[in-house]
Amino acid sequence: MNHRHRPLSAAAVDGLLLDTSPYLSCDDCFDRLDTYVEQILADPSRVDVAMQVHLKGCGACAEEAEALLDLLTS
């Protein structure tokens, strides 16, 4: 078998090396997403470390958060 491997992009390497503590799964993130976005809109200085860490490292959840934020602000 001959497998060709593409090198990882710098963004992919950075994503793999992110510190993900405190850990939050995608399921947990999705369960909290509505409340998180509403709280951010009510108080932009609000800090939820677990959500921020997860959204920084998970493109799918970050897209969901951004779409919800766009929906609520339009």
PDB file of N, CA, C, O and CB in Angstrom:
ATOM      1  N   MET A   1       0.829  -1.184   0.000  1.00  0.00           N
ATOM      2  CA  MET A   1       0.000   0.000   0.000  1.00  0.00           C
ATOM      3  C   MET A   1       0.866   1.237   0.000  1.00  0.00           C
ATOM      4  O   MET A   1       1.906   1.299   0.655  1.00  0.00           O
ATOM      5  CB  MET A   1      -0.939   0.003   1.195  1.00  0.00           C
ATOM      6  N   ASN A   2       0.420   2.199  -0.735  1.00  0.00           N
ATOM      7  CA  ASN A   2       1.139   3.449  -0.802  1.00  0.00           C
ATOM      8  C   ASN A   2       0.200   4.566  -0.357  1.00  0.00           C
ATOM      9  O   ASN A   2      -0.722   4.937  -1.083  1.00  0.00           O
ATOM     10  CB  ASN A   2       1.686   3.706  -2.231  1.00  0.00           C
ATOM     11  N   HIS A   3       0.439   5.098   0.836  1.00  0.00           N
ATOM     12  CA  HIS A   3      -0.393   6.174   1.361  1.00  0.00           C
ATOM     13  C   HIS A   3       0.379   7.487   1.284  1.00  0.00           C
ATOM     14  O   HIS A   3       1.542   7.575   1.679  1.00  0.00           O
ATOM     15  CB  HIS A   3      -0.833   5.875   2.822  1.00  0.00           C
ATOM     16  N   ARG A   4      -0.284   8.473   0.779  1.00  0.00           N
ATOM     17  CA  ARG A   4       0.331   9.791   0.740  1.00  0.00           C
ATOM     18  C   ARG A   4      -0.231  10.612   1.890  1.00  0.00           C
ATOM     19  O   ARG A   4      -1.442  10.670   2.106  1.00  0.00           O
ATOM     20  CB  ARG A   4       0.082  10.495  -0.631  1.00  0.00           C
ATOM     21  N   HIS A   5       0.659  11.230   2.604  1.00  0.00           N
ATOM     22  CA  HIS A   5       0.252  12.062   3.736  1.00  0.00           C
ATOM     23  C   HIS A   5       0.494  13.518   3.400  1.00  0.00           C
ATOM     24  O   HIS A   5       1.559  13.904   2.918  1.00  0.00           O
ATOM     25  CB  HIS A   5       1.014  11.668   5.022  1.00  0.00           C
ATOM     26  N   ARG A   6      -0.528  14.315   3.668  1.00  0.00           N
ATOM     27  CA  ARG A   6      -0.363  15.751   3.502  1.00  0.00           C
ATOM     28  C   ARG A   6       0.131  16.319   4.824  1.00  0.00           C
ATOM     29  O   ARG A   6      -0.338  15.896   5.880  1.00  0.00           O
ATOM     30  CB  ARG A   6      -1.698  16.434   3.053  1.00  0.00           C
ATOM     31  N   PRO A   7       1.043  17.242   4.797  1.00  0.00           N
ATOM     32  CA  PRO A   7       1.513  17.852   6.050  1.00  0.00           C
ATOM     33  C   PRO A   7       0.384  18.653   6.692  1.00  0.00           C
ATOM     34  O   PRO A   7      -0.479  19.205   6.010  1.00  0.00           O
ATOM     35  CB  PRO A   7       2.748  18.765   5.794  1.00  0.00           C
ATOM     36  N   LEU A   8       0.416  18.699   8.010  1.00  0.00           N
ATOM     37  CA  LEU A   8      -0.571  19.495   8.733  1.00  0.00           C
ATOM     38  C   LEU A   8      -0.280  20.975   8.564  1.00  0.00           C
ATOM     39  O   LEU A   8       0.876  21.395   8.515  1.00  0.00           O
ATOM     40  CB  LEU A   8      -0.588  19.121  10.222  1.00  0.00           C
ATOM     41  N   SER A   9      -1.336  21.748   8.476  1.00  0.00           N
ATOM     42  CA  SER A   9      -1.164  23.201   8.398  1.00  0.00           C
ATOM     43  C   SER A   9      -0.771  23.723   9.779  1.00  0.00           C
ATOM     44  O   SER A   9      -0.940  23.037  10.788  1.00  0.00           O
ATOM     45  CB  SER A   9      -2.471  23.901   7.887  1.00  0.00           C
ATOM     46  N   ALA A  10      -0.260  24.914   9.806  1.00  0.00           N
ATOM     47  CA  ALA A  10       0.115  25.541  11.081  1.00  0.00           C
ATOM     48  C   ALA A  10      -1.110  25.686  11.981  1.00  0.00           C
ATOM     49  O   ALA A  10      -1.009  25.498  13.193  1.00  0.00           O
ATOM     50  CB  ALA A  10       0.769  26.926  10.840  1.00  0.00           C
ATOM     51  N   ALA A  11      -2.267  26.017  11.401  1.00  0.00           N
ATOM     52  CA  ALA A  11      -3.497  26.157  12.187  1.00  0.00           C
ATOM     53  C   ALA A  11      -3.908  24.816  12.794  1.00  0.00           C
ATOM     54  O   ALA A  11      -4.367  24.771  13.936  1.00  0.00           O
ATOM     55  CB  ALA A  11      -4.637  26.716  11.311  1.00  0.00           C
ATOM     56  N   ALA A  12      -3.748  23.725  12.043  1.00  0.00           N
ATOM     57  CA  ALA A  12      -4.091  22.403  12.562  1.00  0.00           C
ATOM     58  C   ALA A  12      -3.168  22.014  13.715  1.00  0.00           C
ATOM     59  O   ALA A  12      -3.624  21.468  14.720  1.00  0.00           O
ATOM     60  CB  ALA A  12      -4.014  21.353  11.444  1.00  0.00           C
ATOM     61  N   VAL A  13      -1.895  22.291  13.575  1.00  0.00           N
ATOM     62  CA  VAL A  13      -0.936  21.992  14.642  1.00  0.00           C
ATOM     63  C   VAL A  13      -1.266  22.818  15.884  1.00  0.00           C
ATOM     64  O   VAL A  13      -1.260  22.296  16.999  1.00  0.00           O
ATOM     65  CB  VAL A  13       0.517  22.276  14.173  1.00  0.00           C
ATOM     66  N   ASP A  14      -1.554  24.105  15.691  1.00  0.00           N
ATOM     67  CA  ASP A  14      -1.922  24.956  16.822  1.00  0.00           C
ATOM     68  C   ASP A  14      -3.162  24.423  17.528  1.00  0.00           C
ATOM     69  O   ASP A  14      -3.223  24.424  18.757  1.00  0.00           O
ATOM     70  CB  ASP A  14      -2.161  26.393  16.354  1.00  0.00           C
ATOM     71  N   GLY A  15      -4.144  23.971  16.765  1.00  0.00           N
ATOM     72  CA  GLY A  15      -5.362  23.413  17.347  1.00  0.00           C
ATOM     73  C   GLY A  15      -5.110  22.165  18.157  1.00  0.00           C
ATOM     74  O   GLY A  15      -5.739  21.948  19.193  1.00  0.00           O
ATOM     75  N   LEU A  16      -4.185  21.339  17.685  1.00  0.00           N
ATOM     76  CA  LEU A  16      -3.855  20.103  18.409  1.00  0.00           C
ATOM     77  C   LEU A  16      -3.086  20.380  19.692  1.00  0.00           C
ATOM     78  O   LEU A  16      -3.138  19.585  20.631  1.00  0.00           O
ATOM     79  CB  LEU A  16      -3.042  19.175  17.520  1.00  0.00           C
ATOM     80  N   LEU A  17      -2.380  21.491  19.738  1.00  0.00           N
ATOM     81  CA  LEU A  17      -1.564  21.814  20.902  1.00  0.00           C
ATOM     82  C   LEU A  17      -2.257  22.723  21.919  1.00  0.00           C
ATOM     83  O   LEU A  17      -1.665  23.071  22.940  1.00  0.00           O
ATOM     84  CB  LEU A  17      -0.300  22.459  20.451  1.00  0.00           C
ATOM     85  N   LEU A  18      -3.499  23.109  21.649  1.00  0.00           N
ATOM     86  CA  LEU A  18      -4.211  23.985  22.569  1.00  0.00           C
ATOM     87  C   LEU A  18      -4.414  23.325  23.926  1.00  0.00           C
ATOM     88  O   LEU A  18      -4.673  22.124  24.011  1.00  0.00           O
ATOM     89  CB  LEU A  18      -5.552  24.385  21.981  1.00  0.00           C
ATOM     90  N   ASP A  19      -4.296  24.101  24.962  1.00  0.00           N
ATOM     91  CA  ASP A  19      -4.625  23.627  26.307  1.00  0.00           C
ATOM     92  C   ASP A  19      -6.151  23.621  26.400  1.00  0.00           C
ATOM     93  O   ASP A  19      -6.780  24.674  26.301  1.00  0.00           O
ATOM     94  CB  ASP A  19      -3.967  24.539  27.439  1.00  0.00           C
ATOM     95  N   THR A  20      -6.741  22.459  26.588  1.00  0.00           N
ATOM     96  CA  THR A  20      -8.197  22.341  26.603  1.00  0.00           C
ATOM     97  C   THR A  20      -8.769  22.219  28.005  1.00  0.00           C
ATOM     98  O   THR A  20      -9.875  21.708  28.181  1.00  0.00           O
ATOM     99  CB  THR A  20      -8.619  21.155  25.790  1.00  0.00           C
ATOM    100  N   SER A  21      -8.037  22.677  28.991  1.00  0.00           N
ATOM    101  CA  SER A  21      -8.590  22.627  30.333  1.00  0.00           C
ATOM    102  C   SER A  21      -9.128  24.005  30.699  1.00  0.00           C
ATOM    103  O   SER A  21      -8.472  25.002  30.396  1.00  0.00           O
ATOM    104  CB  SER A  21      -7.524  22.156  31.356  1.00  0.00           C
ATOM    105  N   PRO A  22     -10.256  24.105  31.316  1.00  0.00           N
ATOM    106  CA  PRO A  22     -11.107  22.994  31.746  1.00  0.00           C
ATOM    107  C   PRO A  22     -11.824  22.371  30.550  1.00  0.00           C
ATOM    108  O   PRO A  22     -12.264  23.071  29.638  1.00  0.00           O
ATOM    109  CB  PRO A  22     -12.132  23.471  32.792  1.00  0.00           C
ATOM    110  N   TYR A  23     -11.932  21.048  30.571  1.00  0.00           N
ATOM    111  CA  TYR A  23     -12.496  20.300  29.444  1.00  0.00           C
ATOM    112  C   TYR A  23     -14.006  20.471  29.377  1.00  0.00           C
ATOM    113  O   TYR A  23     -14.697  20.447  30.395  1.00  0.00           O
ATOM    114  CB  TYR A  23     -12.143  18.813  29.555  1.00  0.00           C
ATOM    115  N   LEU A  24     -14.496  20.643  28.171  1.00  0.00           N
ATOM    116  CA  LEU A  24     -15.928  20.712  27.905  1.00  0.00           C
ATOM    117  C   LEU A  24     -16.162  19.969  26.600  1.00  0.00           C
ATOM    118  O   LEU A  24     -15.548  20.295  25.584  1.00  0.00           O
ATOM    119  CB  LEU A  24     -16.447  22.206  27.830  1.00  0.00           C
ATOM    120  N   SER A  25     -17.033  18.984  26.614  1.00  0.00           N
ATOM    121  CA  SER A  25     -17.303  18.229  25.393  1.00  0.00           C
ATOM    122  C   SER A  25     -18.196  19.047  24.459  1.00  0.00           C
ATOM    123  O   SER A  25     -18.785  20.044  24.877  1.00  0.00           O
ATOM    124  CB  SER A  25     -17.966  16.869  25.727  1.00  0.00           C
ATOM    125  N   CYS A  26     -18.294  18.633  23.216  1.00  0.00           N
ATOM    126  CA  CYS A  26     -19.174  19.303  22.265  1.00  0.00           C
ATOM    127  C   CYS A  26     -20.625  19.197  22.723  1.00  0.00           C
ATOM    128  O   CYS A  26     -21.385  20.155  22.584  1.00  0.00           O
ATOM    129  CB  CYS A  26     -19.010  18.702  20.855  1.00  0.00           C
ATOM    130  N   ASP A  27     -21.019  18.043  23.268  1.00  0.00           N
ATOM    131  CA  ASP A  27     -22.383  17.885  23.770  1.00  0.00           C
ATOM    132  C   ASP A  27     -22.662  18.871  24.897  1.00  0.00           C
ATOM    133  O   ASP A  27     -23.716  19.507  24.922  1.00  0.00           O
ATOM    134  CB  ASP A  27     -22.613  16.448  24.256  1.00  0.00           C
ATOM    135  N   ASP A  28     -21.719  18.999  25.832  1.00  0.00           N
ATOM    136  CA  ASP A  28     -21.876  19.945  26.929  1.00  0.00           C
ATOM    137  C   ASP A  28     -21.928  21.378  26.412  1.00  0.00           C
ATOM    138  O   ASP A  28     -22.733  22.185  26.875  1.00  0.00           O
ATOM    139  CB  ASP A  28     -20.736  19.789  27.934  1.00  0.00           C
ATOM    140  N   CYS A  29     -21.074  21.683  25.461  1.00  0.00           N
ATOM    141  CA  CYS A  29     -21.051  23.012  24.863  1.00  0.00           C
ATOM    142  C   CYS A  29     -22.396  23.317  24.208  1.00  0.00           C
ATOM    143  O   CYS A  29     -22.967  24.386  24.423  1.00  0.00           O
ATOM    144  CB  CYS A  29     -19.910  23.126  23.832  1.00  0.00           C
ATOM    145  N   PHE A  30     -22.893  22.390  23.421  1.00  0.00           N
ATOM    146  CA  PHE A  30     -24.153  22.600  22.723  1.00  0.00           C
ATOM    147  C   PHE A  30     -25.298  22.802  23.714  1.00  0.00           C
ATOM    148  O   PHE A  30     -26.185  23.621  23.474  1.00  0.00           O
ATOM    149  CB  PHE A  30     -24.453  21.416  21.798  1.00  0.00           C
ATOM    150  N   ASP A  31     -25.285  22.061  24.828  1.00  0.00           N
ATOM    151  CA  ASP A  31     -26.317  22.203  25.859  1.00  0.00           C
ATOM    152  C   ASP A  31     -26.296  23.591  26.494  1.00  0.00           C
ATOM    153  O   ASP A  31     -27.337  24.107  26.899  1.00  0.00           O
ATOM    154  CB  ASP A  31     -26.132  21.138  26.939  1.00  0.00           C
ATOM    155  N   ARG A  32     -25.122  24.186  26.580  1.00  0.00           N
ATOM    156  CA  ARG A  32     -24.960  25.481  27.245  1.00  0.00           C
ATOM    157  C   ARG A  32     -24.947  26.671  26.288  1.00  0.00           C
ATOM    158  O   ARG A  32     -24.934  27.822  26.726  1.00  0.00           O
ATOM    159  CB  ARG A  32     -23.691  25.477  28.038  1.00  0.00           C
ATOM    160  N   LEU A  33     -24.950  26.398  24.992  1.00  0.00           N
ATOM    161  CA  LEU A  33     -24.709  27.442  24.001  1.00  0.00           C
ATOM    162  C   LEU A  33     -25.735  28.572  24.032  1.00  0.00           C
ATOM    163  O   LEU A  33     -25.356  29.742  23.985  1.00  0.00           O
ATOM    164  CB  LEU A  33     -24.689  26.836  22.637  1.00  0.00           C
ATOM    165  N   ASP A  34     -27.026  28.247  24.112  1.00  0.00           N
ATOM    166  CA  ASP A  34     -28.064  29.283  24.127  1.00  0.00           C
ATOM    167  C   ASP A  34     -27.851  30.242  25.295  1.00  0.00           C
ATOM    168  O   ASP A  34     -27.846  31.461  25.123  1.00  0.00           O
ATOM    169  CB  ASP A  34     -29.465  28.646  24.212  1.00  0.00           C
ATOM    170  N   THR A  35     -27.679  29.677  26.470  1.00  0.00           N
ATOM    171  CA  THR A  35     -27.488  30.485  27.672  1.00  0.00           C
ATOM    172  C   THR A  35     -26.220  31.315  27.574  1.00  0.00           C
ATOM    173  O   THR A  35     -26.213  32.494  27.927  1.00  0.00           O
ATOM    174  CB  THR A  35     -27.437  29.596  28.914  1.00  0.00           C
ATOM    175  N   TYR A  36     -25.147  30.696  27.092  1.00  0.00           N
ATOM    176  CA  TYR A  36     -23.867  31.391  26.964  1.00  0.00           C
ATOM    177  C   TYR A  36     -23.991  32.610  26.056  1.00  0.00           C
ATOM    178  O   TYR A  36     -23.541  33.697  26.420  1.00  0.00           O
ATOM    179  CB  TYR A  36     -22.797  30.440  26.423  1.00  0.00           C
ATOM    180  N   VAL A  37     -24.591  32.445  24.888  1.00  0.00           N
ATOM    181  CA  VAL A  37     -24.710  33.552  23.940  1.00  0.00           C
ATOM    182  C   VAL A  37     -25.604  34.654  24.510  1.00  0.00           C
ATOM    183  O   VAL A  37     -25.293  35.836  24.364  1.00  0.00           O
ATOM    184  CB  VAL A  37     -25.272  33.053  22.593  1.00  0.00           C
ATOM    185  N   GLU A  38     -26.704  34.280  25.153  1.00  0.00           N
ATOM    186  CA  GLU A  38     -27.575  35.287  25.760  1.00  0.00           C
ATOM    187  C   GLU A  38     -26.838  36.061  26.851  1.00  0.00           C
ATOM    188  O   GLU A  38     -27.003  37.276  26.965  1.00  0.00           O
ATOM    189  CB  GLU A  38     -28.835  34.627  26.341  1.00  0.00           C
ATOM    190  N   GLN A  39     -26.032  35.373  27.647  1.00  0.00           N
ATOM    191  CA  GLN A  39     -25.275  36.038  28.701  1.00  0.00           C
ATOM    192  C   GLN A  39     -24.211  36.967  28.128  1.00  0.00           C
ATOM    193  O   GLN A  39     -23.982  38.052  28.663  1.00  0.00           O
ATOM    194  CB  GLN A  39     -24.627  35.007  29.611  1.00  0.00           C
ATOM    195  N   ILE A  40     -23.563  36.551  27.048  1.00  0.00           N
ATOM    196  CA  ILE A  40     -22.563  37.399  26.394  1.00  0.00           C
ATOM    197  C   ILE A  40     -23.217  38.659  25.831  1.00  0.00           C
ATOM    198  O   ILE A  40     -22.645  39.746  25.907  1.00  0.00           O
ATOM    199  CB  ILE A  40     -21.842  36.621  25.268  1.00  0.00           C
ATOM    200  N   LEU A  41     -24.406  38.514  25.272  1.00  0.00           N
ATOM    201  CA  LEU A  41     -25.107  39.693  24.749  1.00  0.00           C
ATOM    202  C   LEU A  41     -25.520  40.637  25.877  1.00  0.00           C
ATOM    203  O   LEU A  41     -25.467  41.856  25.720  1.00  0.00           O
ATOM    204  CB  LEU A  41     -26.345  39.264  23.946  1.00  0.00           C
ATOM    205  N   ALA A  42     -25.925  40.078  27.002  1.00  0.00           N
ATOM    206  CA  ALA A  42     -26.347  40.893  28.140  1.00  0.00           C
ATOM    207  C   ALA A  42     -25.156  41.564  28.821  1.00  0.00           C
ATOM    208  O   ALA A  42     -25.263  42.693  29.300  1.00  0.00           O
ATOM    209  CB  ALA A  42     -27.108  40.035  29.149  1.00  0.00           C
ATOM    210  N   ASP A  43     -24.013  40.860  28.863  1.00  0.00           N
ATOM    211  CA  ASP A  43     -22.824  41.384  29.546  1.00  0.00           C
ATOM    212  C   ASP A  43     -21.576  40.905  28.805  1.00  0.00           C
ATOM    213  O   ASP A  43     -21.063  39.823  29.092  1.00  0.00           O
ATOM    214  CB  ASP A  43     -22.787  40.929  31.048  1.00  0.00           C
ATOM    215  N   PRO A  44     -21.085  41.699  27.856  1.00  0.00           N
ATOM    216  CA  PRO A  44     -19.923  41.296  27.052  1.00  0.00           C
ATOM    217  C   PRO A  44     -18.659  41.017  27.863  1.00  0.00           C
ATOM    218  O   PRO A  44     -17.742  40.364  27.365  1.00  0.00           O
ATOM    219  CB  PRO A  44     -19.624  42.358  26.049  1.00  0.00           C
ATOM    220  N   SER A  45     -18.599  41.496  29.089  1.00  0.00           N
ATOM    221  CA  SER A  45     -17.415  41.234  29.908  1.00  0.00           C
ATOM    222  C   SER A  45     -17.518  39.908  30.675  1.00  0.00           C
ATOM    223  O   SER A  45     -16.600  39.537  31.406  1.00  0.00           O
ATOM    224  CB  SER A  45     -17.202  42.381  30.889  1.00  0.00           C
ATOM    225  N   ARG A  46     -18.613  39.216  30.509  1.00  0.00           N
ATOM    226  CA  ARG A  46     -18.811  37.936  31.198  1.00  0.00           C
ATOM    227  C   ARG A  46     -17.744  36.942  30.767  1.00  0.00           C
ATOM    228  O   ARG A  46     -17.354  36.895  29.600  1.00  0.00           O
ATOM    229  CB  ARG A  46     -20.222  37.368  30.913  1.00  0.00           C
ATOM    230  N   VAL A  47     -17.278  36.151  31.723  1.00  0.00           N
ATOM    231  CA  VAL A  47     -16.227  35.168  31.452  1.00  0.00           C
ATOM    232  C   VAL A  47     -16.746  33.767  31.780  1.00  0.00           C
ATOM    233  O   VAL A  47     -17.200  33.507  32.894  1.00  0.00           O
ATOM    234  CB  VAL A  47     -14.941  35.487  32.274  1.00  0.00           C
ATOM    235  N   ASP A  48     -16.673  32.890  30.815  1.00  0.00           N
ATOM    236  CA  ASP A  48     -16.968  31.466  31.000  1.00  0.00           C
ATOM    237  C   ASP A  48     -15.779  30.741  30.378  1.00  0.00           C
ATOM    238  O   ASP A  48     -15.756  30.471  29.177  1.00  0.00           O
ATOM    239  CB  ASP A  48     -18.373  31.027  30.331  1.00  0.00           C
ATOM    240  N   VAL A  49     -14.806  30.437  31.207  1.00  0.00           N
ATOM    241  CA  VAL A  49     -13.534  29.894  30.719  1.00  0.00           C
ATOM    242  C   VAL A  49     -13.733  28.612  29.935  1.00  0.00           C
ATOM    243  O   VAL A  49     -13.158  28.456  28.858  1.00  0.00           O
ATOM    244  CB  VAL A  49     -12.587  29.643  31.878  1.00  0.00           C
ATOM    245  N   ALA A  50     -14.533  27.691  30.449  1.00  0.00           N
ATOM    246  CA  ALA A  50     -14.721  26.406  29.764  1.00  0.00           C
ATOM    247  C   ALA A  50     -15.305  26.608  28.363  1.00  0.00           C
ATOM    248  O   ALA A  50     -14.855  25.975  27.407  1.00  0.00           O
ATOM    249  CB  ALA A  50     -15.642  25.487  30.591  1.00  0.00           C
ATOM    250  N   MET A  51     -16.289  27.475  28.239  1.00  0.00           N
ATOM    251  CA  MET A  51     -16.887  27.733  26.923  1.00  0.00           C
ATOM    252  C   MET A  51     -15.887  28.426  26.007  1.00  0.00           C
ATOM    253  O   MET A  51     -15.785  28.075  24.832  1.00  0.00           O
ATOM    254  CB  MET A  51     -18.160  28.591  27.063  1.00  0.00           C
ATOM    255  N   GLN A  52     -15.156  29.395  26.520  1.00  0.00           N
ATOM    256  CA  GLN A  52     -14.199  30.114  25.690  1.00  0.00           C
ATOM    257  C   GLN A  52     -13.098  29.185  25.176  1.00  0.00           C
ATOM    258  O   GLN A  52     -12.705  29.267  24.012  1.00  0.00           O
ATOM    259  CB  GLN A  52     -13.585  31.270  26.475  1.00  0.00           C
ATOM    260  N   VAL A  53     -12.608  28.310  26.039  1.00  0.00           N
ATOM    261  CA  VAL A  53     -11.563  27.364  25.638  1.00  0.00           C
ATOM    262  C   VAL A  53     -12.109  26.413  24.581  1.00  0.00           C
ATOM    263  O   VAL A  53     -11.450  26.147  23.576  1.00  0.00           O
ATOM    264  CB  VAL A  53     -11.035  26.568  26.863  1.00  0.00           C
ATOM    265  N   HIS A  54     -13.319  25.902  24.812  1.00  0.00           N
ATOM    266  CA  HIS A  54     -13.888  24.955  23.853  1.00  0.00           C
ATOM    267  C   HIS A  54     -14.133  25.626  22.501  1.00  0.00           C
ATOM    268  O   HIS A  54     -13.788  25.070  21.458  1.00  0.00           O
ATOM    269  CB  HIS A  54     -15.201  24.366  24.398  1.00  0.00           C
ATOM    270  N   LEU A  55     -14.722  26.807  22.519  1.00  0.00           N
ATOM    271  CA  LEU A  55     -15.018  27.489  21.253  1.00  0.00           C
ATOM    272  C   LEU A  55     -13.753  27.868  20.495  1.00  0.00           C
ATOM    273  O   LEU A  55     -13.751  27.900  19.264  1.00  0.00           O
ATOM    274  CB  LEU A  55     -15.848  28.735  21.512  1.00  0.00           C
ATOM    275  N   LYS A  56     -12.686  28.152  21.216  1.00  0.00           N
ATOM    276  CA  LYS A  56     -11.419  28.478  20.545  1.00  0.00           C
ATOM    277  C   LYS A  56     -10.839  27.256  19.831  1.00  0.00           C
ATOM    278  O   LYS A  56     -10.200  27.388  18.787  1.00  0.00           O
ATOM    279  CB  LYS A  56     -10.400  29.023  21.563  1.00  0.00           C
ATOM    280  N   GLY A  57     -11.062  26.075  20.393  1.00  0.00           N
ATOM    281  CA  GLY A  57     -10.472  24.871  19.833  1.00  0.00           C
ATOM    282  C   GLY A  57     -11.389  24.037  18.958  1.00  0.00           C
ATOM    283  O   GLY A  57     -10.936  23.085  18.322  1.00  0.00           O
ATOM    284  N   CYS A  58     -12.672  24.377  18.912  1.00  0.00           N
ATOM    285  CA  CYS A  58     -13.634  23.563  18.151  1.00  0.00           C
ATOM    286  C   CYS A  58     -14.340  24.439  17.128  1.00  0.00           C
ATOM    287  O   CYS A  58     -15.224  25.226  17.467  1.00  0.00           O
ATOM    288  CB  CYS A  58     -14.671  22.887  19.098  1.00  0.00           C
ATOM    289  N   GLY A  59     -13.943  24.291  15.892  1.00  0.00           N
ATOM    290  CA  GLY A  59     -14.523  25.097  14.818  1.00  0.00           C
ATOM    291  C   GLY A  59     -16.013  24.897  14.635  1.00  0.00           C
ATOM    292  O   GLY A  59     -16.732  25.854  14.345  1.00  0.00           O
ATOM    293  N   ALA A  60     -16.495  23.666  14.799  1.00  0.00           N
ATOM    294  CA  ALA A  60     -17.924  23.383  14.608  1.00  0.00           C
ATOM    295  C   ALA A  60     -18.763  24.109  15.653  1.00  0.00           C
ATOM    296  O   ALA A  60     -19.766  24.737  15.315  1.00  0.00           O
ATOM    297  CB  ALA A  60     -18.191  21.866  14.677  1.00  0.00           C
ATOM    298  N   CYS A  61     -18.362  24.030  16.907  1.00  0.00           N
ATOM    299  CA  CYS A  61     -19.110  24.706  17.971  1.00  0.00           C
ATOM    300  C   CYS A  61     -18.976  26.218  17.854  1.00  0.00           C
ATOM    301  O   CYS A  61     -19.928  26.950  18.126  1.00  0.00           O
ATOM    302  CB  CYS A  61     -18.624  24.241  19.349  1.00  0.00           C
ATOM    303  N   ALA A  62     -17.808  26.687  17.455  1.00  0.00           N
ATOM    304  CA  ALA A  62     -17.601  28.124  17.273  1.00  0.00           C
ATOM    305  C   ALA A  62     -18.510  28.661  16.171  1.00  0.00           C
ATOM    306  O   ALA A  62     -19.043  29.764  16.292  1.00  0.00           O
ATOM    307  CB  ALA A  62     -16.125  28.421  16.941  1.00  0.00           C
ATOM    308  N   GLU A  63     -18.690  27.895  15.100  1.00  0.00           N
ATOM    309  CA  GLU A  63     -19.597  28.297  14.021  1.00  0.00           C
ATOM    310  C   GLU A  63     -21.025  28.384  14.526  1.00  0.00           C
ATOM    311  O   GLU A  63     -21.749  29.321  14.189  1.00  0.00           O
ATOM    312  CB  GLU A  63     -19.514  27.315  12.847  1.00  0.00           C
ATOM    313  N   GLU A  64     -21.437  27.403  15.341  1.00  0.00           N
ATOM    314  CA  GLU A  64     -22.782  27.415  15.918  1.00  0.00           C
ATOM    315  C   GLU A  64     -22.978  28.650  16.789  1.00  0.00           C
ATOM    316  O   GLU A  64     -24.010  29.315  16.705  1.00  0.00           O
ATOM    317  CB  GLU A  64     -23.031  26.137  16.741  1.00  0.00           C
ATOM    318  N   ALA A  65     -21.990  28.956  17.625  1.00  0.00           N
ATOM    319  CA  ALA A  65     -22.074  30.111  18.505  1.00  0.00           C
ATOM    320  C   ALA A  65     -22.165  31.398  17.687  1.00  0.00           C
ATOM    321  O   ALA A  65     -22.967  32.279  17.997  1.00  0.00           O
ATOM    322  CB  ALA A  65     -20.861  30.158  19.450  1.00  0.00           C
ATOM    323  N   GLU A  66     -21.354  31.501  16.658  1.00  0.00           N
ATOM    324  CA  GLU A  66     -21.358  32.693  15.810  1.00  0.00           C
ATOM    325  C   GLU A  66     -22.697  32.834  15.082  1.00  0.00           C
ATOM    326  O   GLU A  66     -23.228  33.939  14.980  1.00  0.00           O
ATOM    327  CB  GLU A  66     -20.200  32.635  14.793  1.00  0.00           C
ATOM    328  N   ALA A  67     -23.242  31.733  14.580  1.00  0.00           N
ATOM    329  CA  ALA A  67     -24.534  31.780  13.888  1.00  0.00           C
ATOM    330  C   ALA A  67     -25.648  32.212  14.845  1.00  0.00           C
ATOM    331  O   ALA A  67     -26.513  33.009  14.481  1.00  0.00           O
ATOM    332  CB  ALA A  67     -24.865  30.404  13.272  1.00  0.00           C
ATOM    333  N   LEU A  68     -25.622  31.686  16.055  1.00  0.00           N
ATOM    334  CA  LEU A  68     -26.628  32.057  17.043  1.00  0.00           C
ATOM    335  C   LEU A  68     -26.489  33.525  17.432  1.00  0.00           C
ATOM    336  O   LEU A  68     -27.486  34.234  17.568  1.00  0.00           O
ATOM    337  CB  LEU A  68     -26.514  31.166  18.284  1.00  0.00           C
ATOM    338  N   LEU A  69     -25.267  33.970  17.607  1.00  0.00           N
ATOM    339  CA  LEU A  69     -25.007  35.367  17.934  1.00  0.00           C
ATOM    340  C   LEU A  69     -25.501  36.282  16.811  1.00  0.00           C
ATOM    341  O   LEU A  69     -26.134  37.304  17.075  1.00  0.00           O
ATOM    342  CB  LEU A  69     -23.504  35.590  18.186  1.00  0.00           C
ATOM    343  N   ASP A  70     -25.212  35.917  15.568  1.00  0.00           N
ATOM    344  CA  ASP A  70     -25.676  36.693  14.421  1.00  0.00           C
ATOM    345  C   ASP A  70     -27.199  36.734  14.363  1.00  0.00           C
ATOM    346  O   ASP A  70     -27.784  37.778  14.077  1.00  0.00           O
ATOM    347  CB  ASP A  70     -25.117  36.110  13.123  1.00  0.00           C
ATOM    348  N   LEU A  71     -27.833  35.610  14.631  1.00  0.00           N
ATOM    349  CA  LEU A  71     -29.291  35.525  14.604  1.00  0.00           C
ATOM    350  C   LEU A  71     -29.905  36.435  15.663  1.00  0.00           C
ATOM    351  O   LEU A  71     -30.876  37.140  15.390  1.00  0.00           O
ATOM    352  CB  LEU A  71     -29.749  34.076  14.819  1.00  0.00           C
ATOM    353  N   LEU A  72     -29.347  36.421  16.861  1.00  0.00           N
ATOM    354  CA  LEU A  72     -29.915  37.204  17.952  1.00  0.00           C
ATOM    355  C   LEU A  72     -29.614  38.694  17.844  1.00  0.00           C
ATOM    356  O   LEU A  72     -30.307  39.507  18.456  1.00  0.00           O
ATOM    357  CB  LEU A  72     -29.403  36.687  19.261  1.00  0.00           C
ATOM    358  N   THR A  73     -28.608  39.059  17.087  1.00  0.00           N
ATOM    359  CA  THR A  73     -28.267  40.484  16.955  1.00  0.00           C
ATOM    360  C   THR A  73     -28.794  41.108  15.676  1.00  0.00           C
ATOM    361  O   THR A  73     -28.638  42.310  15.463  1.00  0.00           O
ATOM    362  CB  THR A  73     -26.774  40.660  17.009  1.00  0.00           C
ATOM    363  N   SER A  74     -29.415  40.308  14.824  1.00  0.00           N
ATOM    364  CA  SER A  74     -29.928  40.879  13.566  1.00  0.00           C
ATOM    365  C   SER A  74     -31.373  41.317  13.683  1.00  0.00           C
ATOM    366  O   SER A  74     -31.948  41.814  12.715  1.00  0.00           O
ATOM    367  CB  SER A  74     -29.798  39.872  12.439  1.00  0.00           C
TER     368      SER A  74
END
